Amino acid sequence: MKSVVLYFKGAVHELKNVTWPTQKQAIRLSIITIGFVLGGALLFGVLDGFLNTFIFTLVSDKSL
């Protein structure tokens, strides 16, 4: 039990040493992160659509 208490005391001590970003930095970095996530989702969505069409074209029966 003593080791658990020491762990949390150490964690609190380390959190006091963290240099936290300013509100302006946090907002800017959040916007950049959201932009990358949306861009990646769009890229993978378009790629999935093209590959879906390509695979469907390959396996579809054209003799009918």
A tleap script that builds the chain and sets N, CA, C and O, in Angstrom:
source leaprc.protein.ff14SB
mol = sequence {
  NMET LYS SER VAL VAL LEU TYR PHE LYS GLY
  ALA VAL HIE GLU LEU LYS ASN VAL THR TRP
  PRO THR GLN LYS GLN ALA ILE ARG LEU SER
  ILE ILE THR ILE GLY PHE VAL LEU GLY GLY
  ALA LEU LEU PHE GLY VAL LEU ASP GLY PHE
  LEU ASN THR PHE ILE PHE THR LEU VAL SER
  ASP LYS SER CLEU
}
set mol.1.N position { 0.828 -1.190 0.000 }
set mol.1.CA position { 0.000 0.000 0.000 }
set mol.1.C position { 0.870 1.250 0.000 }
set mol.1.O position { 0.515 2.267 -0.595 }
set mol.2.N position { 2.006 1.160 0.671 }
set mol.2.CA position { 2.905 2.303 0.750 }
set mol.2.C position { 3.469 2.653 -0.622 }
set mol.2.O position { 3.684 3.826 -0.926 }
set mol.3.N position { 3.707 1.641 -1.450 }
set mol.3.CA position { 4.245 1.895 -2.791 }
set mol.3.C position { 3.228 2.619 -3.674 }
set mol.3.O position { 3.609 3.417 -4.530 }
set mol.4.N position { 1.942 2.346 -3.471 }
set mol.4.CA position { 0.895 3.029 -4.234 }
set mol.4.C position { 0.863 4.513 -3.867 }
set mol.4.O position { 0.739 5.374 -4.738 }
set mol.5.N position { 0.975 4.799 -2.582 }
set mol.5.CA position { 0.985 6.188 -2.118 }
set mol.5.C position { 2.214 6.904 -2.670 }
set mol.5.O position { 2.113 8.041 -3.133 }
set mol.6.N position { 3.366 6.254 -2.626 }
set mol.6.CA position { 4.588 6.851 -3.166 }
set mol.6.C position { 4.465 7.106 -4.664 }
set mol.6.O position { 4.949 8.120 -5.168 }
set mol.7.N position { 3.819 6.188 -5.370 }
set mol.7.CA position { 3.620 6.365 -6.801 }
set mol.7.C position { 2.820 7.636 -7.085 }
set mol.7.O position { 3.214 8.443 -7.927 }
set mol.8.N position { 1.704 7.816 -6.385 }
set mol.8.CA position { 0.862 8.985 -6.624 }
set mol.8.C position { 1.545 10.271 -6.174 }
set mol.8.O position { 1.368 11.310 -6.811 }
set mol.9.N position { 2.310 10.229 -5.106 }
set mol.9.CA position { 3.070 11.411 -4.684 }
set mol.9.C position { 4.081 11.789 -5.759 }
set mol.9.O position { 4.251 12.970 -6.064 }
set mol.10.N position { 4.748 10.801 -6.330 }
set mol.10.CA position { 5.707 11.051 -7.411 }
set mol.10.C position { 5.028 11.607 -8.648 }
set mol.10.O position { 5.561 12.492 -9.317 }
set mol.11.N position { 3.845 11.081 -8.949 }
set mol.11.CA position { 3.106 11.561 -10.121 }
set mol.11.C position { 2.696 13.017 -9.944 }
set mol.11.O position { 2.806 13.812 -10.877 }
set mol.12.N position { 2.224 13.366 -8.752 }
set mol.12.CA position { 1.837 14.755 -8.473 }
set mol.12.C position { 3.059 15.662 -8.563 }
set mol.12.O position { 2.974 16.767 -9.100 }
set mol.13.N position { 4.180 15.207 -8.047 }
set mol.13.CA position { 5.414 15.993 -8.116 }
set mol.13.C position { 5.822 16.247 -9.567 }
set mol.13.O position { 6.205 17.361 -9.922 }
set mol.14.N position { 5.740 15.217 -10.398 }
set mol.14.CA position { 6.104 15.371 -11.810 }
set mol.14.C position { 5.146 16.315 -12.532 }
set mol.14.O position { 5.576 17.097 -13.381 }
set mol.15.N position { 3.867 16.255 -12.211 }
set mol.15.CA position { 2.894 17.146 -12.850 }
set mol.15.C position { 3.152 18.608 -12.506 }
set mol.15.O position { 2.830 19.496 -13.296 }
set mol.16.N position { 3.730 18.865 -11.337 }
set mol.16.CA position { 4.066 20.241 -10.972 }
set mol.16.C position { 5.232 20.766 -11.796 }
set mol.16.O position { 5.395 21.979 -11.933 }
set mol.17.N position { 6.047 19.868 -12.348 }
set mol.17.CA position { 7.199 20.268 -13.160 }
set mol.17.C position { 6.845 20.455 -14.630 }
set mol.17.O position { 7.681 20.919 -15.406 }
set mol.18.N position { 5.646 20.110 -15.022 }
set mol.18.CA position { 5.236 20.204 -16.428 }
set mol.18.C position { 5.056 21.664 -16.814 }
set mol.18.O position { 4.476 22.451 -16.066 }
set mol.19.N position { 5.558 22.013 -17.988 }
set mol.19.CA position { 5.320 23.342 -18.540 }
set mol.19.C position { 4.063 23.259 -19.396 }
set mol.19.O position { 4.091 22.728 -20.507 }
set mol.20.N position { 2.972 23.783 -18.877 }
set mol.20.CA position { 1.701 23.692 -19.566 }
set mol.20.C position { 1.609 24.771 -20.633 }
set mol.20.O position { 2.125 25.870 -20.431 }
set mol.21.N position { 0.956 24.487 -21.784 }
set mol.21.CA position { 0.811 25.508 -22.828 }
set mol.21.C position { -0.169 26.597 -22.388 }
set mol.21.O position { -1.032 26.389 -21.534 }
set mol.22.N position { 0.003 27.765 -23.007 }
set mol.22.CA position { -0.950 28.838 -22.747 }
set mol.22.C position { -2.266 28.493 -23.430 }
set mol.22.O position { -2.331 27.563 -24.235 }
set mol.23.N position { -3.307 29.238 -23.109 }
set mol.23.CA position { -4.613 28.973 -23.721 }
set mol.23.C position { -4.535 29.168 -25.231 }
set mol.23.O position { -5.128 28.397 -25.986 }
set mol.24.N position { -3.806 30.196 -25.678 }
set mol.24.CA position { -3.669 30.464 -27.115 }
set mol.24.C position { -2.950 29.307 -27.820 }
set mol.24.O position { -3.357 28.889 -28.904 }
set mol.25.N position { -1.892 28.798 -27.208 }
set mol.25.CA position { -1.164 27.665 -27.784 }
set mol.25.C position { -2.042 26.417 -27.821 }
set mol.25.O position { -2.040 25.684 -28.810 }
set mol.26.N position { -2.789 26.176 -26.753 }
set mol.26.CA position { -3.646 24.992 -26.690 }
set mol.26.C position { -4.726 25.044 -27.763 }
set mol.26.O position { -5.025 24.029 -28.392 }
set mol.27.N position { -5.313 26.219 -27.976 }
set mol.27.CA position { -6.344 26.358 -29.010 }
set mol.27.C position { -5.744 26.149 -30.397 }
set mol.27.O position { -6.323 25.451 -31.229 }
set mol.28.N position { -4.575 26.758 -30.645 }
set mol.28.CA position { -3.931 26.623 -31.951 }
set mol.28.C position { -3.576 25.165 -32.233 }
set mol.28.O position { -3.832 24.661 -33.327 }
set mol.29.N position { -2.993 24.496 -31.255 }
set mol.29.CA position { -2.612 23.088 -31.442 }
set mol.29.C position { -3.831 22.187 -31.583 }
set mol.29.O position { -3.787 21.197 -32.314 }
set mol.30.N position { -4.914 22.517 -30.896 }
set mol.30.CA position { -6.153 21.743 -31.035 }
set mol.30.C position { -6.727 21.888 -32.435 }
set mol.30.O position { -7.194 20.911 -33.021 }
set mol.31.N position { -6.696 23.106 -32.974 }
set mol.31.CA position { -7.195 23.335 -34.336 }
set mol.31.C position { -6.340 22.587 -35.358 }
set mol.31.O position { -6.865 22.011 -36.311 }
set mol.32.N position { -5.023 22.598 -35.154 }
set mol.32.CA position { -4.133 21.861 -36.057 }
set mol.32.C position { -4.437 20.366 -35.992 }
set mol.32.O position { -4.501 19.700 -37.026 }
set mol.33.N position { -4.624 19.837 -34.784 }
set mol.33.CA position { -4.923 18.416 -34.615 }
set mol.33.C position { -6.242 18.046 -35.278 }
set mol.33.O position { -6.324 17.035 -35.976 }
set mol.34.N position { -7.274 18.857 -35.064 }
set mol.34.CA position { -8.578 18.592 -35.679 }
set mol.34.C position { -8.462 18.651 -37.199 }
set mol.34.O position { -9.073 17.846 -37.902 }
set mol.35.N position { -7.680 19.598 -37.706 }
set mol.35.CA position { -7.470 19.693 -39.155 }
set mol.35.C position { -6.817 18.446 -39.728 }
set mol.35.O position { -7.241 17.939 -40.767 }
set mol.36.N position { -5.788 17.951 -39.052 }
set mol.36.CA position { -5.123 16.738 -39.516 }
set mol.36.C position { -6.057 15.533 -39.453 }
set mol.36.O position { -6.051 14.697 -40.356 }
set mol.37.N position { -6.852 15.438 -38.402 }
set mol.37.CA position { -7.785 14.315 -38.270 }
set mol.37.C position { -8.826 14.368 -39.387 }
set mol.37.O position { -9.112 13.351 -40.020 }
set mol.38.N position { -9.392 15.550 -39.630 }
set mol.38.CA position { -10.388 15.679 -40.699 }
set mol.38.C position { -9.764 15.425 -42.070 }
set mol.38.O position { -10.373 14.777 -42.921 }
set mol.39.N position { -8.556 15.932 -42.282 }
set mol.39.CA position { -7.861 15.689 -43.546 }
set mol.39.C position { -7.576 14.215 -43.765 }
set mol.39.O position { -7.766 13.694 -44.864 }
set mol.40.N position { -7.119 13.543 -42.714 }
set mol.40.CA position { -6.859 12.101 -42.818 }
set mol.40.C position { -8.136 11.320 -43.069 }
set mol.40.O position { -8.145 10.382 -43.866 }
set mol.41.N position { -9.221 11.701 -42.392 }
set mol.41.CA position { -10.502 11.020 -42.606 }
set mol.41.C position { -10.976 11.212 -44.038 }
set mol.41.O position { -11.469 10.276 -44.668 }
set mol.42.N position { -10.825 12.422 -44.546 }
set mol.42.CA position { -11.220 12.690 -45.935 }
set mol.42.C position { -10.359 11.880 -46.903 }
set mol.42.O position { -10.874 11.273 -47.842 }
set mol.43.N position { -9.063 11.874 -46.672 }
set mol.43.CA position { -8.152 11.118 -47.540 }
set mol.43.C position { -8.502 9.634 -47.540 }
set mol.43.O position { -8.608 9.020 -48.601 }
set mol.44.N position { -8.680 9.058 -46.355 }
set mol.44.CA position { -9.006 7.630 -46.283 }
set mol.44.C position { -10.403 7.337 -46.833 }
set mol.44.O position { -10.630 6.270 -47.402 }
set mol.45.N position { -11.327 8.264 -46.670 }
set mol.45.CA position { -12.663 8.078 -47.237 }
set mol.45.C position { -12.632 8.048 -48.757 }
set mol.45.O position { -13.263 7.195 -49.380 }
set mol.46.N position { -11.895 8.983 -49.354 }
set mol.46.CA position { -11.773 9.021 -50.816 }
set mol.46.C position { -11.042 7.775 -51.316 }
set mol.46.O position { -11.459 7.154 -52.293 }
set mol.47.N position { -9.956 7.417 -50.642 }
set mol.47.CA position { -9.210 6.217 -51.032 }
set mol.47.C position { -10.085 4.973 -50.924 }
set mol.47.O position { -10.037 4.113 -51.804 }
set mol.48.N position { -10.874 4.860 -49.878 }
set mol.48.CA position { -11.780 3.731 -49.707 }
set mol.48.C position { -12.814 3.696 -50.829 }
set mol.48.O position { -13.136 2.627 -51.347 }
set mol.49.N position { -13.332 4.860 -51.201 }
set mol.49.CA position { -14.308 4.907 -52.294 }
set mol.49.C position { -13.715 4.436 -53.619 }
set mol.49.O position { -14.337 3.664 -54.348 }
set mol.50.N position { -12.496 4.913 -53.926 }
set mol.50.CA position { -11.839 4.479 -55.160 }
set mol.50.C position { -11.542 2.987 -55.146 }
set mol.50.O position { -11.785 2.295 -56.135 }
set mol.51.N position { -11.020 2.491 -54.040 }
set mol.51.CA position { -10.709 1.064 -53.969 }
set mol.51.C position { -11.969 0.215 -54.010 }
set mol.51.O position { -11.966 -0.863 -54.605 }
set mol.52.N position { -13.040 0.678 -53.391 }
set mol.52.CA position { -14.307 -0.043 -53.419 }
set mol.52.C position { -14.819 -0.146 -54.857 }
set mol.52.O position { -15.247 -1.212 -55.299 }
set mol.53.N position { -14.771 0.960 -55.569 }
set mol.53.CA position { -15.209 0.960 -56.971 }
set mol.53.C position { -14.324 0.051 -57.818 }
set mol.53.O position { -14.818 -0.694 -58.664 }
set mol.54.N position { -13.013 0.115 -57.587 }
set mol.54.CA position { -12.067 -0.699 -58.345 }
set mol.54.C position { -12.303 -2.185 -58.100 }
set mol.54.O position { -12.360 -2.962 -59.054 }
set mol.55.N position { -12.441 -2.594 -56.846 }
set mol.55.CA position { -12.665 -4.004 -56.519 }
set mol.55.C position { -14.015 -4.463 -57.056 }
set mol.55.O position { -14.125 -5.566 -57.592 }
set mol.56.N position { -15.046 -3.626 -56.918 }
set mol.56.CA position { -16.368 -3.992 -57.421 }
set mol.56.C position { -16.317 -4.196 -58.940 }
set mol.56.O position { -16.953 -5.109 -59.467 }
set mol.57.N position { -15.563 -3.351 -59.634 }
set mol.57.CA position { -15.420 -3.486 -61.089 }
set mol.57.C position { -14.696 -4.778 -61.445 }
set mol.57.O position { -15.048 -5.430 -62.427 }
set mol.58.N position { -13.701 -5.150 -60.670 }
set mol.58.CA position { -12.949 -6.374 -60.947 }
set mol.58.C position { -13.789 -7.633 -60.753 }
set mol.58.O position { -13.669 -8.584 -61.526 }
set mol.59.N position { -14.638 -7.645 -59.722 }
set mol.59.CA position { -15.344 -8.872 -59.405 }
set mol.59.C position { -16.751 -8.927 -60.006 }
set mol.59.O position { -17.417 -9.959 -59.920 }
set mol.60.N position { -17.203 -7.843 -60.606 }
set mol.60.CA position { -18.553 -7.865 -61.164 }
set mol.60.C position { -18.574 -8.739 -62.422 }
set mol.60.O position { -17.579 -8.846 -63.138 }
set mol.61.N position { -19.713 -9.349 -62.668 }
set mol.61.CA position { -19.876 -10.250 -63.825 }
set mol.61.C position { -20.283 -9.427 -65.026 }
set mol.61.O position { -21.406 -8.926 -65.085 }
set mol.62.N position { -19.380 -9.280 -65.987 }
set mol.62.CA position { -19.648 -8.463 -67.165 }
set mol.62.C position { -20.287 -9.277 -68.297 }
set mol.62.O position { -20.643 -8.712 -69.331 }
set mol.63.N position { -20.437 -10.586 -68.119 }
set mol.63.CA position { -20.990 -11.415 -69.177 }
set mol.63.C position { -22.519 -11.339 -69.235 }
set mol.63.O position { -23.128 -11.825 -70.187 }
set mol.64.N position { -23.136 -10.734 -68.225 }
set mol.64.CA position { -24.599 -10.673 -68.218 }
set mol.64.C position { -25.099 -9.616 -69.104 }
set mol.64.O position { -26.310 -9.427 -69.218 }
savepdb mol mol.pdb
quit
